[in-house]
């Protein structure tokens, strides 16, 4: 590897780190092909910010049975859109766009019926517009992201039922 290629790779990695920081992302992965037998595979990540520990006074004893807390935890898991069986997850880190171009109608609205393969929205990653297709036919019951929202890999985008 020549010095110029090395310097260009370092500059590229520094630009990825800046992109990671500026967009408040936790991870970014890129593969760069230079030729048939030469490539650069880069994964830049950072630890998620850790909240400072909060000291709380010990709660007073409660007469309620401990089993009462279990249904509340189950309800919060059931209400989590990521656990919904109809959730369509983001296949990548990027920015969501609800329409093909500014001023155009949105691809979907709540209540719309979509067919398998219909475009639900676009996720832009590294200046590439990636159309996110419906994995199956169904009715759009919830849209969990807004136009211009940043998303992480695996974030729920839409609920189809």
C-alpha positions as CSV (number, residue, x, y, z in Angstrom):
1,X,0.0,0.0,0.0
2,X,1.4,3.4,-0.9
3,X,1.7,6.3,1.4
4,X,-0.9,8.3,-0.7
5,X,-3.4,5.4,-0.4
6,X,-2.7,5.2,3.3
7,X,-3.2,8.9,3.8
8,X,-6.5,8.8,1.8
9,X,-7.7,5.9,3.9
10,X,-6.9,7.8,7.1
11,X,-8.7,10.9,5.8
12,X,-11.7,8.7,4.8
13,X,-11.9,7.1,8.3
14,X,-11.6,10.5,10.0
15,X,-14.5,11.7,7.8
16,X,-16.6,8.7,8.9
17,X,-15.8,9.4,12.5
18,X,-17.0,13.0,12.0
19,X,-20.2,11.8,10.3
20,X,-20.8,9.4,13.2
21,X,-20.4,12.2,15.7
22,X,-22.3,14.9,13.7
23,X,-25.3,12.6,13.2
24,X,-25.2,11.2,16.7
25,X,-24.9,7.6,15.4
26,X,-23.5,4.7,17.4
27,X,-22.0,2.7,14.5
28,X,-21.2,3.0,10.8
29,X,-19.8,0.4,8.5
30,X,-18.4,0.9,5.0
31,X,-16.6,-1.3,2.5
32,X,-14.6,0.4,-0.2
33,X,-13.5,-1.5,-3.3
34,X,-10.2,-0.4,-4.9
35,X,-9.8,-3.2,-7.3
36,X,-10.3,-6.9,-7.7
37,X,-7.9,-7.9,-4.9
38,X,-7.8,-4.6,-2.9
39,X,-10.5,-3.3,-0.6
40,X,-10.9,-1.4,2.7
41,X,-13.5,-2.6,5.2
42,X,-14.1,0.0,8.0
43,X,-16.4,-0.2,11.0
44,X,-16.5,2.9,13.2
45,X,-18.4,2.7,16.4
46,X,-18.7,4.4,19.7
47,X,-20.3,3.5,23.0
48,X,-23.7,4.8,23.7
49,X,-23.7,7.6,26.2
50,X,-24.1,6.3,29.8
51,X,-26.5,8.1,32.0
52,X,-25.0,9.3,35.3
53,X,-26.2,7.1,38.2
54,X,-29.1,8.7,40.1
55,X,-29.4,8.1,43.9
56,X,-32.9,7.5,45.0
57,X,-34.1,7.1,48.6
58,X,-35.3,3.7,49.5
59,X,-39.0,3.4,48.9
60,X,-41.3,2.8,51.8
61,X,-42.6,-0.8,52.1
62,X,-45.7,-1.4,50.0
63,X,-48.5,-3.8,50.9
64,X,-49.0,-4.8,47.3
65,X,-47.9,-8.2,46.2
66,X,-44.7,-8.4,44.1
67,X,-46.6,-10.2,41.3
68,X,-48.5,-6.9,40.6
69,X,-45.3,-5.5,39.0
70,X,-44.9,-8.4,36.5
71,X,-48.0,-7.5,34.4
72,X,-46.8,-3.9,34.1
73,X,-43.5,-5.0,32.7
74,X,-45.3,-7.4,30.3
75,X,-47.5,-4.5,29.2
76,X,-44.5,-2.3,28.4
77,X,-42.9,-5.1,26.3
78,X,-46.2,-5.6,24.5
79,X,-46.4,-1.9,23.7
80,X,-42.9,-1.7,22.4
81,X,-43.2,-1.3,18.6
82,X,-40.0,-3.3,18.0
83,X,-41.7,-6.4,19.5
84,X,-44.8,-6.1,17.3
85,X,-45.1,-9.0,14.8
86,X,-46.0,-6.5,12.0
87,X,-43.0,-4.2,12.6
88,X,-40.9,-3.3,9.6
89,X,-37.4,-2.6,10.9
90,X,-34.8,-0.4,9.3
91,X,-32.1,-2.4,7.4
92,X,-29.5,0.3,7.9
93,X,-28.5,3.4,9.7
94,X,-29.6,6.6,7.9
95,X,-32.2,9.3,7.5
96,X,-35.8,8.6,6.7
97,X,-37.7,10.3,3.9
98,X,-41.4,9.7,3.5
99,X,-41.7,10.9,-0.1
100,X,-39.6,10.6,-3.3
101,X,-38.8,14.3,-3.4
102,X,-39.8,17.4,-1.4
103,X,-43.4,18.4,-2.1
104,X,-44.3,15.0,-3.5
105,X,-47.0,12.9,-1.8
106,X,-45.9,10.5,0.9
107,X,-45.4,6.9,-0.1
108,X,-47.8,5.7,2.7
109,X,-50.3,7.0,5.3
110,X,-51.9,5.4,8.2
111,X,-54.8,3.3,6.9
112,X,-53.3,2.6,3.5
113,X,-53.2,-0.9,2.2
114,X,-49.9,-1.9,0.6
115,X,-48.8,-4.9,-1.5
116,X,-45.6,-6.9,-1.0
117,X,-42.8,-4.9,-2.5
118,X,-44.4,-1.5,-2.5
119,X,-42.1,1.3,-1.3
120,X,-42.9,2.3,2.3
121,X,-40.3,5.0,2.6
122,X,-36.7,5.8,1.8
123,X,-33.7,5.5,4.1
124,X,-30.7,7.6,2.9
125,X,-27.3,6.3,3.9
126,X,-24.1,7.8,2.6
127,X,-25.9,9.9,-0.1
128,X,-27.6,6.7,-1.4
129,X,-31.4,6.6,-1.4
130,X,-32.6,3.1,-0.4
131,X,-36.2,2.3,-1.0
132,X,-37.6,0.2,1.8
133,X,-40.2,-2.3,0.4
134,X,-43.1,-3.8,2.2
135,X,-42.1,-7.3,3.2
136,X,-45.7,-8.5,2.9
137,X,-49.1,-7.1,2.0
138,X,-51.1,-5.5,4.7
139,X,-52.6,-2.3,6.2
140,X,-50.4,0.5,7.6
141,X,-51.6,0.8,11.2
142,X,-48.7,3.0,12.6
143,X,-45.9,5.0,11.2
144,X,-43.2,5.3,13.8
145,X,-40.8,7.7,12.1
146,X,-41.1,11.2,10.6
147,X,-39.6,12.7,7.5
148,X,-36.0,13.6,8.2
149,X,-35.7,11.4,11.3
150,X,-32.4,9.6,11.9
151,X,-32.8,5.8,12.4
152,X,-30.5,3.1,13.6
153,X,-30.2,-0.5,12.2
154,X,-33.2,-2.5,13.4
155,X,-35.3,0.5,14.5
156,X,-39.0,-0.1,13.9
157,X,-40.3,2.1,11.0
158,X,-43.8,1.0,10.3
159,X,-46.4,-1.4,11.6
160,X,-48.2,-3.5,9.0
161,X,-51.1,-5.7,9.9
